[in-house]
């Protein structure tokens, strides 16, 4: 079972949570009465909470952030300063630490918004280093390199919490609260959308998902959770210094995430207990510890890339169950409102890639309820035209008007406005079923919204003849079936304009016939369609009008039969002898 699936179609013996609980109980039992051992248990809880927050950014959002260690350290300083000057009440210091770390991450958002993965990592590392240097050099506030000492004991609703067992219990209670608070983000349509966003960002954007906003929101939230863990650091050790912000803290969070699993809270528990306690178990054998640590990390990467918990769940026997399919919602498409004039007007669009002209002054229009077919030889600009309308590519010149308004917005906003599309290569997200690949574009959190989204998704798959394939993983579908799933995903948005890039490619003859009927039903409901297709025999009986592109220029437009007989079209598309 791929670990990227938010919910398995098999019901394995969910060993992660029970095993983590058992390991934690054993750690407390072994540490009972030993102040030093209890401190290690408390530190394990802080590491687990920091890693849990990092899972949001790294595991769920797919963002390579190197800021989590700085977020932990900033939370520690905020908590220590409040404890020394105002109060050591945890109901004050923990929220303040979360606010400090979250705001620090939020201040970086404008600079991070348009960065790619590698630049994102470097930028967050730079932000973390800036905070560390501030901690080292702002001696009047932070104590400089020596840090702050003499931190009073924590209190919780006025009750003093001496270091040892009380702080250890609070540390793990904080982890439990963080896990419960973030549970909704890792369940429901939102979590499915994150999986789509990680594996197919272009398709996610075209499906109305603001990938940058989601990624950065989870980055800020992960930093806030790291700050919450840091808030307990001064009360665990009695001091705080710039070491709490060093890259080693970040590396620890990353290693725990890799070993335990990037989307497994139970993995954070197991890996944190292991990473914190392993040096103590091997004290006096420093070289052996480093060898074992490196071997464990390497073995995890090679043999359990989704983490130890996921590997255990795969190795242990599973109890098969029938796929839990929802009752299909009664939905295909509601009738579209009347629209005077063209729904979409393309006016003199031009696009160049270096010295190559992809589109040269193309002017087209499509009305509600109309199917416009687009043909042309390879490289004629067909897909570029769809990319410009969908927002994946910006035009160099010309304009677009949709429902009477100029559009120049990013893809997710165009999708929200009513423009949906499929892709020439449909997105296949490992771990997602066909049903969940369609439900992934629905809004909302939690089990109830997931049931609603799946019911709508199943209705659309049923209309395309894919009911029996709904519970199958996307990787098990044929290319033709994956294209139909991609079409269903686009229809989940309830669009007014549908852009289809070679929807019939890879389909069998019965599937093509059923697809043509389905597209005609959509048009009869008032949906406008632009269909790019190489197979003219598929388009001729389907399209209301046919456009032909050659070398980026529109060379013919009109009734399909007439365009097919046009000499310029015959020469460009069928060959001069056709």
C-alpha positions as CSV (number, residue, x, y, z in Angstrom):
1,X,0.0,0.0,0.0
2,X,1.6,3.3,-1.0
3,X,2.0,5.6,1.9
4,X,0.7,8.6,0.0
5,X,-2.8,7.3,0.2
6,X,-4.7,9.3,2.9
7,X,-6.9,6.3,3.6
8,X,-6.1,2.7,2.6
9,X,-8.4,0.5,0.6
10,X,-7.2,-2.4,2.7
11,X,-7.7,-2.4,6.5
12,X,-4.3,-3.3,7.8
13,X,-3.5,-4.0,11.4
14,X,-2.9,-0.4,12.2
15,X,0.3,-1.1,14.2
16,X,1.6,2.5,14.2
17,X,-0.5,4.1,17.0
18,X,-0.6,1.0,19.3
19,X,3.1,0.5,18.9
20,X,3.9,4.2,19.5
21,X,1.7,4.2,22.6
22,X,3.4,1.0,23.9
23,X,6.9,2.5,23.3
24,X,5.9,5.7,25.1
25,X,4.5,3.8,28.0
26,X,7.7,1.7,28.2
27,X,9.8,4.9,28.1
28,X,7.9,6.4,31.1
29,X,8.1,3.1,33.0
30,X,11.9,2.9,32.6
31,X,12.4,6.5,33.4
32,X,10.2,6.5,36.5
33,X,11.9,8.2,39.4
34,X,15.1,9.0,37.5
35,X,15.2,12.8,36.8
36,X,17.7,12.5,34.0
37,X,15.7,9.7,32.2
38,X,12.5,11.7,32.6
39,X,14.2,14.7,31.0
40,X,15.1,12.5,28.0
41,X,11.5,11.4,27.8
42,X,10.4,15.1,27.9
43,X,12.9,16.0,25.2
44,X,11.6,13.1,23.1
45,X,8.1,14.6,23.3
46,X,9.5,18.0,22.2
47,X,11.3,16.4,19.3
48,X,8.2,14.4,18.3
49,X,6.1,17.6,18.3
50,X,8.6,19.5,16.3
51,X,8.7,16.6,13.8
52,X,4.9,16.4,13.7
53,X,4.8,20.1,12.7
54,X,7.5,19.4,10.1
55,X,5.4,16.7,8.6
56,X,2.9,19.3,7.6
57,X,5.4,21.2,5.5
58,X,7.6,18.4,4.3
59,X,5.3,15.4,4.1
60,X,1.9,16.9,3.3
61,X,2.7,20.1,1.4
62,X,5.9,18.8,-0.2
63,X,7.9,21.9,0.8
64,X,11.6,21.4,1.6
65,X,11.7,23.8,4.6
66,X,14.9,24.2,6.7
67,X,13.2,26.6,9.1
68,X,11.8,24.2,11.7
69,X,14.8,24.3,13.9
70,X,14.7,28.1,14.0
71,X,11.0,28.0,14.8
72,X,11.7,25.7,17.7
73,X,14.5,27.9,19.0
74,X,12.4,31.1,18.6
75,X,9.6,29.5,20.6
76,X,12.1,28.6,23.3
77,X,13.4,32.2,23.5
78,X,9.9,33.7,23.5
79,X,8.8,31.3,26.3
80,X,12.0,32.0,28.4
81,X,11.7,35.7,28.1
82,X,8.1,35.7,29.2
83,X,8.9,33.3,32.1
84,X,11.6,35.6,33.3
85,X,9.8,38.9,33.0
86,X,6.1,38.2,33.1
87,X,4.9,34.7,34.0
88,X,5.9,31.1,33.4
89,X,2.2,30.1,32.9
90,X,2.1,27.6,30.0
91,X,-1.3,28.9,29.0
92,X,0.6,32.2,28.2
93,X,4.0,31.0,27.1
94,X,2.9,28.3,24.6
95,X,0.5,30.6,22.6
96,X,3.1,33.3,22.7
97,X,5.8,31.0,21.4
98,X,3.5,29.8,18.6
99,X,2.7,33.3,17.7
100,X,6.4,34.3,17.6
101,X,7.4,31.4,15.4
102,X,4.3,31.6,13.2
103,X,4.8,35.3,12.6
104,X,8.5,34.8,11.7
105,X,7.5,32.2,9.1
106,X,4.7,34.5,7.9
107,X,7.1,37.3,7.3
108,X,9.0,35.1,4.9
109,X,5.9,34.1,2.9
110,X,6.1,37.0,0.3
111,X,9.6,36.0,-0.6
112,X,8.9,32.3,-0.7
113,X,5.7,32.4,-2.7
114,X,7.2,32.1,-6.2
115,X,10.3,30.0,-5.3
116,X,10.9,26.5,-6.6
117,X,11.8,23.6,-4.3
118,X,15.6,24.2,-4.1
119,X,15.3,28.0,-3.8
120,X,12.6,27.5,-1.1
121,X,15.0,25.3,0.9
122,X,17.8,27.8,0.7
123,X,15.6,30.8,1.5
124,X,14.2,29.1,4.7
125,X,17.8,28.1,5.7
126,X,18.8,31.8,5.3
127,X,15.9,32.9,7.4
128,X,16.8,30.4,10.1
129,X,20.4,31.5,10.1
130,X,19.3,35.2,10.5
131,X,17.3,34.3,13.6
132,X,20.3,32.4,15.0
133,X,22.6,35.3,14.5
134,X,20.1,37.6,16.2
135,X,20.1,35.3,19.2
136,X,23.9,35.3,19.3
137,X,24.4,39.0,18.9
138,X,21.4,40.6,20.7
139,X,23.1,40.1,24.1
140,X,20.9,42.5,26.1
141,X,17.8,40.5,25.3
142,X,18.9,36.9,24.5
143,X,22.0,36.7,26.6
144,X,24.2,36.2,23.6
145,X,26.2,33.0,23.1
146,X,25.7,32.1,26.8
147,X,21.9,32.3,26.5
148,X,19.4,32.7,29.3
149,X,19.6,30.8,32.6
150,X,17.6,30.8,35.8
151,X,14.3,30.0,34.0
152,X,11.6,29.5,36.7
153,X,9.5,26.3,36.8
154,X,6.5,26.2,34.6
155,X,3.0,26.6,35.9
156,X,-0.2,25.3,34.4
157,X,-3.4,27.1,35.4
158,X,-1.5,28.2,38.5
159,X,-0.2,24.8,39.5
160,X,3.6,24.6,39.6
161,X,5.2,21.9,37.4
162,X,8.6,20.9,38.7
163,X,11.0,19.5,36.2
164,X,10.8,15.8,35.8
165,X,7.7,13.8,35.4
166,X,5.2,16.7,35.3
167,X,7.1,18.4,32.4
168,X,7.5,15.1,30.6
169,X,3.7,14.5,30.8
170,X,3.0,18.0,29.6
171,X,5.4,17.5,26.7
172,X,3.6,14.4,25.5
173,X,0.2,15.9,26.1
174,X,1.3,18.8,23.9
175,X,2.1,16.3,21.2
176,X,-1.3,14.6,21.5
177,X,-3.0,18.0,21.3
178,X,-1.0,18.9,18.2
179,X,-1.8,15.6,16.6
180,X,-5.5,16.0,17.2
181,X,-5.5,19.6,16.0
182,X,-3.8,18.7,12.7
183,X,-5.9,15.6,12.1
184,X,-8.5,17.4,10.1
185,X,-5.8,18.7,7.7
186,X,-4.7,15.2,7.0
187,X,-8.2,13.8,6.4
188,X,-10.9,14.6,3.9
189,X,-10.8,16.3,0.5
190,X,-8.1,18.7,1.7
191,X,-5.7,15.9,2.3
192,X,-6.5,14.4,-1.1
193,X,-5.9,17.7,-2.7
194,X,-2.5,17.9,-1.0
195,X,-1.6,14.5,-2.6
196,X,-2.6,15.8,-6.0
197,X,-0.6,19.0,-5.3
198,X,2.5,17.1,-4.4
199,X,2.5,14.8,-7.4
200,X,0.8,16.9,-10.1
201,X,0.9,20.7,-9.2
202,X,-0.2,21.8,-12.7
203,X,-3.3,19.6,-12.5
204,X,-4.0,20.8,-8.9
205,X,-3.8,24.5,-10.0
206,X,-6.1,23.7,-13.0
207,X,-8.5,22.1,-10.5
208,X,-8.9,25.3,-8.4
209,X,-6.3,24.5,-5.8
210,X,-4.1,27.4,-4.9
211,X,-0.9,25.4,-4.4
212,X,1.2,28.2,-3.2
213,X,-1.3,29.3,-0.6
214,X,-1.7,25.7,0.7
215,X,2.0,25.1,0.8
216,X,2.8,28.3,2.6
217,X,-0.1,28.0,5.0
218,X,1.2,24.6,6.1
219,X,4.7,26.0,6.3
220,X,3.5,28.7,8.7
221,X,1.5,26.2,10.7
222,X,4.4,23.8,10.9
223,X,6.6,26.7,12.3
224,X,3.9,27.5,14.9
225,X,3.9,23.9,16.1
226,X,7.6,23.9,16.2
227,X,7.4,27.1,18.4
228,X,4.9,25.3,20.7
229,X,7.4,22.5,21.2
230,X,10.2,25.1,21.8
231,X,8.1,26.8,24.5
232,X,8.7,23.8,26.8
233,X,12.4,23.6,26.1
234,X,13.4,26.2,28.8
235,X,11.3,24.4,31.4
236,X,12.8,21.1,30.5
237,X,16.5,22.2,30.7
238,X,16.2,25.3,32.8
239,X,18.2,27.3,30.2
240,X,18.0,28.4,26.6
241,X,20.8,29.3,24.3
242,X,21.5,29.7,20.5
243,X,22.1,26.0,20.4
244,X,18.3,25.6,20.3
245,X,18.4,27.4,16.9
246,X,21.3,25.6,15.3
247,X,21.1,23.5,12.2
248,X,21.4,20.3,14.3
249,X,17.8,20.8,15.6
250,X,16.6,21.1,12.0
251,X,18.5,18.0,11.1
252,X,17.0,16.1,14.0
253,X,13.5,17.0,12.9
254,X,14.3,15.9,9.4
255,X,15.8,12.6,10.4
256,X,12.9,11.8,12.7
257,X,10.5,12.6,9.8
258,X,12.5,10.4,7.4
259,X,12.8,7.4,9.8
260,X,9.3,7.6,11.2
261,X,7.5,8.6,8.1
262,X,6.8,11.9,6.5
263,X,3.0,11.7,7.1
264,X,2.8,9.4,10.2
265,X,2.3,10.9,13.7
266,X,3.0,7.5,15.2
267,X,6.3,7.5,13.3
268,X,7.3,10.8,14.9
269,X,6.8,9.2,18.3
270,X,8.8,6.1,17.6
271,X,11.6,7.9,15.8
272,X,11.9,10.6,18.4
273,X,12.2,8.1,21.2
274,X,14.8,6.2,19.3
275,X,16.9,9.3,18.2
276,X,16.9,10.8,21.7
277,X,17.6,7.6,23.6
278,X,20.0,5.9,21.3
279,X,23.1,8.0,22.2
280,X,22.4,7.3,25.9
281,X,22.1,3.6,25.3
282,X,25.4,3.6,23.5
283,X,27.2,6.1,25.8
284,X,30.9,5.3,25.8
285,X,30.6,3.8,22.3
286,X,30.4,7.1,20.3
287,X,31.9,5.6,17.2
288,X,29.5,2.6,17.3
289,X,26.6,5.1,17.8
290,X,27.5,7.0,14.7
291,X,27.8,3.8,12.7
292,X,24.4,2.5,13.9
293,X,22.7,5.9,13.4
294,X,24.0,6.2,9.8
295,X,23.1,2.5,9.1
296,X,19.6,3.1,10.4
297,X,19.1,6.2,8.3
298,X,20.5,4.6,5.2
299,X,18.5,1.4,5.6
300,X,15.3,3.4,6.1
301,X,15.9,5.4,2.9
302,X,16.7,2.3,0.9
303,X,14.2,-0.3,2.2
304,X,11.5,1.8,3.9
305,X,11.3,5.1,2.0
306,X,7.9,5.9,3.5
307,X,9.2,5.3,7.0
308,X,9.3,2.5,9.5
309,X,5.7,2.6,10.5
310,X,4.5,2.3,6.9
311,X,7.0,-0.6,6.4
312,X,5.6,-2.4,9.4
313,X,2.1,-2.1,8.2
314,X,3.0,-3.5,4.9
315,X,4.9,-6.5,6.3
316,X,2.2,-7.5,8.8
317,X,-0.8,-9.4,7.5
318,X,-3.8,-7.4,6.4
319,X,-7.5,-8.0,6.7
320,X,-9.1,-7.4,3.3
321,X,-12.4,-5.6,3.2
322,X,-14.7,-4.6,0.4
323,X,-14.2,-1.1,-0.9
324,X,-16.5,1.3,0.9
325,X,-18.1,3.1,-2.0
326,X,-20.6,5.9,-1.3
327,X,-24.0,6.1,-2.8
328,X,-23.7,8.1,-6.0
329,X,-25.0,11.6,-5.9
330,X,-27.7,12.4,-8.4
331,X,-25.6,14.7,-10.5
332,X,-24.1,15.1,-13.9
333,X,-24.3,18.8,-14.6
334,X,-26.9,21.4,-13.8
335,X,-28.3,23.4,-16.6
336,X,-26.0,26.4,-17.3
337,X,-27.4,30.0,-17.1
338,X,-28.1,31.7,-20.4
339,X,-25.2,33.7,-21.9
340,X,-25.6,36.3,-24.5
341,X,-22.7,36.4,-27.0
342,X,-19.7,34.1,-26.8
343,X,-18.9,32.5,-23.5
344,X,-15.2,32.8,-24.4
345,X,-13.6,35.2,-26.8
346,X,-10.0,34.8,-27.9
347,X,-8.7,37.9,-29.5
348,X,-5.4,37.9,-31.5
349,X,-3.5,35.7,-29.1
350,X,0.2,35.5,-29.8
351,X,2.8,33.3,-28.1
352,X,6.5,32.8,-28.8
353,X,9.0,30.4,-27.2
354,X,12.4,31.9,-28.0
355,X,12.5,32.2,-31.8
356,X,9.6,29.8,-32.3
357,X,6.1,31.2,-32.9
358,X,3.6,28.9,-31.2
359,X,0.5,31.1,-31.8
360,X,0.3,34.0,-34.2
361,X,-2.8,36.2,-33.9
362,X,-5.4,33.5,-33.2
363,X,-8.9,34.8,-32.9
364,X,-11.7,32.4,-31.8
365,X,-14.9,32.3,-29.9
366,X,-17.0,29.6,-28.3
367,X,-20.6,29.9,-27.1
368,X,-22.4,28.2,-24.3
369,X,-23.6,24.8,-25.4
370,X,-21.1,24.6,-28.3
371,X,-18.4,22.1,-29.0
372,X,-15.4,23.6,-30.8
373,X,-13.0,21.1,-32.1
374,X,-9.4,22.0,-32.7
375,X,-7.1,20.1,-35.1
376,X,-3.7,20.6,-36.6
377,X,-0.4,18.9,-37.1
378,X,2.1,18.4,-34.2
379,X,3.6,21.7,-33.1
380,X,0.7,23.7,-34.6
381,X,-0.1,25.4,-31.2
382,X,-3.1,23.4,-30.1
383,X,-2.0,22.6,-26.6
384,X,-0.4,26.1,-26.2
385,X,-3.9,27.5,-27.0
386,X,-5.4,25.5,-24.2
387,X,-2.6,26.4,-21.8
388,X,-3.2,30.1,-22.5
389,X,-7.0,29.8,-21.9
390,X,-6.4,27.7,-18.8
391,X,-3.7,30.0,-17.4
392,X,-0.8,27.6,-17.5
393,X,0.9,29.9,-20.0
394,X,0.8,33.6,-20.4
395,X,0.2,35.1,-23.9
396,X,2.7,37.6,-25.3
397,X,-0.1,39.6,-27.0
398,X,-3.8,39.6,-27.4
399,X,-6.6,39.1,-24.9
400,X,-9.2,36.7,-23.5
401,X,-12.7,37.5,-22.4
402,X,-14.7,34.9,-20.4
403,X,-18.4,35.6,-19.6
404,X,-17.8,39.2,-20.8
405,X,-14.8,39.9,-18.6
406,X,-11.1,40.1,-19.3
407,X,-9.2,37.3,-17.7
408,X,-5.5,37.3,-16.8
409,X,-5.7,35.4,-13.5
410,X,-3.7,32.3,-12.4
411,X,-5.1,28.9,-13.2
412,X,-6.8,28.2,-9.8
413,X,-8.8,31.4,-10.1
414,X,-9.8,30.6,-13.6
415,X,-11.0,27.2,-12.4
416,X,-13.0,28.9,-9.7
417,X,-14.5,31.2,-12.3
418,X,-15.7,28.2,-14.4
419,X,-12.8,27.1,-16.7
420,X,-11.7,23.5,-16.2
421,X,-9.4,21.3,-18.3
422,X,-8.0,17.9,-18.8
423,X,-4.4,17.2,-19.8
424,X,-2.7,15.4,-22.6
425,X,-0.9,13.3,-20.0
426,X,-3.4,12.8,-17.2
427,X,-2.1,13.0,-13.7
428,X,-1.5,9.7,-12.0
429,X,-1.0,10.1,-8.2
430,X,0.5,7.0,-6.6
431,X,-1.6,5.9,-3.6
432,X,-4.9,7.6,-4.8
433,X,-7.7,5.6,-6.2
434,X,-9.7,6.7,-9.2
435,X,-12.5,7.8,-6.9
436,X,-10.2,9.9,-4.6
437,X,-8.4,11.4,-7.6
438,X,-11.7,13.0,-8.6
439,X,-12.7,13.8,-5.0
440,X,-9.4,15.5,-4.4
441,X,-10.5,18.8,-6.0
442,X,-13.5,19.2,-3.7
443,X,-13.2,21.7,-0.8
444,X,-13.5,20.9,2.8
445,X,-12.1,18.9,5.7
446,X,-13.0,15.8,7.6
447,X,-15.0,12.6,7.1
448,X,-18.4,14.2,6.3
449,X,-17.0,16.4,3.5
450,X,-15.1,13.4,2.2
451,X,-18.3,11.3,2.0
452,X,-20.0,14.2,0.1
453,X,-17.1,14.6,-2.3
454,X,-16.8,10.9,-3.0
455,X,-20.5,10.7,-3.7
456,X,-20.2,13.4,-6.3
457,X,-17.1,11.9,-7.7
458,X,-18.7,8.4,-8.0
459,X,-21.7,9.9,-9.9
460,X,-19.3,11.4,-12.4
461,X,-17.3,8.2,-12.8
462,X,-20.5,6.3,-13.2
463,X,-21.6,8.6,-16.0
464,X,-18.3,7.8,-17.8
465,X,-18.7,4.0,-17.3
466,X,-16.0,3.7,-14.5
467,X,-18.0,2.7,-11.5
468,X,-16.3,-0.6,-11.2
469,X,-12.9,1.0,-11.5
470,X,-13.6,3.7,-8.8
471,X,-11.8,1.8,-6.0
472,X,-8.8,0.9,-8.0
473,X,-5.5,2.7,-7.6
474,X,-4.7,5.1,-10.4
475,X,-1.6,3.1,-11.2
476,X,-3.8,0.1,-12.1
477,X,-5.8,2.0,-14.7
478,X,-5.3,1.8,-18.4
479,X,-4.2,5.1,-20.1
480,X,-7.7,5.5,-21.5
481,X,-9.3,5.0,-18.1
482,X,-6.9,7.5,-16.6
483,X,-8.0,10.1,-19.3
484,X,-11.7,9.5,-18.3
485,X,-10.8,10.0,-14.6
486,X,-9.1,13.2,-15.6
487,X,-12.3,14.3,-17.3
488,X,-14.3,13.5,-14.2
489,X,-11.9,15.5,-12.1
490,X,-12.5,18.5,-14.4
491,X,-16.3,18.1,-14.2
492,X,-16.1,18.1,-10.3
493,X,-15.6,21.9,-10.6
494,X,-19.0,22.3,-12.2
495,X,-17.4,24.3,-15.0
496,X,-19.0,26.5,-17.7
497,X,-16.1,26.0,-20.1
498,X,-14.3,22.7,-20.5
499,X,-10.9,22.4,-22.2
500,X,-10.0,18.8,-23.3
501,X,-6.6,17.9,-24.7
502,X,-6.9,14.7,-26.7
503,X,-9.6,13.0,-24.6
504,X,-10.1,10.1,-26.9
505,X,-6.4,9.0,-27.1
506,X,-6.0,5.5,-25.8
507,X,-9.7,4.7,-25.6
508,X,-11.3,1.6,-27.1
509,X,-14.0,2.1,-29.7
510,X,-16.9,1.5,-27.2
511,X,-15.2,4.0,-24.8
512,X,-14.9,6.6,-27.5
513,X,-18.5,6.2,-28.4
514,X,-19.6,6.6,-24.8
515,X,-17.3,9.6,-24.4
516,X,-18.7,11.3,-27.4
517,X,-22.2,10.8,-26.0
518,X,-21.2,12.1,-22.7
519,X,-19.6,15.2,-24.2
520,X,-22.7,15.9,-26.2
521,X,-24.8,15.6,-23.1
522,X,-22.6,18.2,-21.4
523,X,-23.1,20.6,-24.3
524,X,-26.8,20.0,-24.2
525,X,-26.7,21.2,-20.6
526,X,-25.1,24.4,-21.7
527,X,-21.5,23.6,-21.2
528,X,-19.0,25.0,-23.7
529,X,-16.2,22.7,-24.8
530,X,-13.0,23.2,-26.7
531,X,-11.7,19.8,-27.7
532,X,-8.2,19.3,-29.1
533,X,-7.9,16.0,-30.8
534,X,-5.8,14.3,-33.5
535,X,-8.5,11.9,-34.5
536,X,-10.6,13.8,-37.0
537,X,-13.1,10.9,-37.3
538,X,-13.9,11.4,-33.6
539,X,-14.3,15.2,-33.9
540,X,-16.3,15.4,-37.2
541,X,-19.6,14.0,-35.8
542,X,-19.1,15.5,-32.4
543,X,-18.0,19.2,-33.0
544,X,-20.4,22.0,-33.9
545,X,-17.5,23.8,-35.4
546,X,-14.0,22.8,-36.3
547,X,-10.8,25.0,-36.2
548,X,-7.5,24.0,-37.8
549,X,-4.1,25.5,-36.8
550,X,-0.9,25.3,-38.7
551,X,2.4,26.8,-37.4
552,X,0.4,28.8,-34.8
553,X,-2.0,30.3,-37.4
554,X,-5.7,29.7,-37.7
555,X,-6.1,28.5,-41.3
556,X,-9.7,27.3,-41.3
557,X,-12.8,27.6,-39.1
558,X,-16.4,26.5,-39.8
559,X,-18.6,23.4,-40.1
560,X,-16.6,20.2,-39.5
561,X,-17.3,18.7,-42.9
562,X,-16.4,21.9,-44.7
563,X,-13.1,22.4,-42.8
564,X,-12.1,18.8,-43.5
565,X,-12.5,19.4,-47.3
566,X,-10.7,22.8,-47.1
567,X,-7.6,22.5,-49.4
568,X,-5.3,24.3,-46.9
569,X,-6.4,21.8,-44.2
570,X,-6.0,18.8,-46.5
571,X,-2.5,20.0,-47.4
572,X,-1.4,20.9,-43.8
573,X,-3.0,18.1,-41.8
574,X,-3.8,15.2,-44.2
575,X,-0.9,15.7,-46.6
576,X,-1.1,17.1,-50.1
577,X,-2.1,13.8,-51.6
578,X,-5.1,13.4,-49.3
